Amino acid sequence: MRKFGVAVGFLVVSSLAVAQPYYSANYSSQNLGDFTSYMKLDYMHFTGSHISSFDGPYLGVGVDWNCRLFKVAYGQLKPSLQLGTGRAYGDGSHLDFSNIELNMRYIYPIGQNLFAGFGAGIGAADVKLQGISSGIVGTMQGSGELDVKISPNVYIGAQAKYQFASEYKNTGINPDNYRLGIKLGMMF
């Protein structure tokens, strides 16, 4: 639980460190929209104790929007809310994993219609290992991404994310995981 508090503190401090007052003259006209919704498909692999052989698909949906509290001089600071679910298989059984995440992402243009970004956040996950009742665990995650605008209102992207999770119901099972995936988004 201590590393969860450290991660939240890091998220707040790093968000304040890159945030600057908004000046329209400095704001890049090349951005990923004021509001974005997306669907994603990931490969999920668990790295925590007792389930390190488990992997499988993960499907998610999300929305993000421009931060109204802080603006950055270059790029965009975007809070993001994501819901997702996946099923991982290993050792003759399966693990169901559903989560909700609140992330803060910094997105910046690196070329015409090409954007890079990184972020961190907190969340909660419902974990159900076959034969063990479900339970909620706290999570914190960090990610990096690369997005390409393919039209004025549509983009595609690739993302890598590592997620730390608290121990599952005092079983010694730790559902830490990484996800590698693609996403399709609409900009508004």
Secondary structure by P-SEA (a helix, b strand, c coil): caaaaaaaaaaaaaaaaacccccccccccccccccccccccccccccccccccbbbbbbbccccccccccccccccbbbbbbbbccccccccbbbbbbbbbbbbbbbbbccccbbbbcccccbbbbbbccccccccccccccccccccccccccccccbbbbbbbccccccccccccccccccccccc
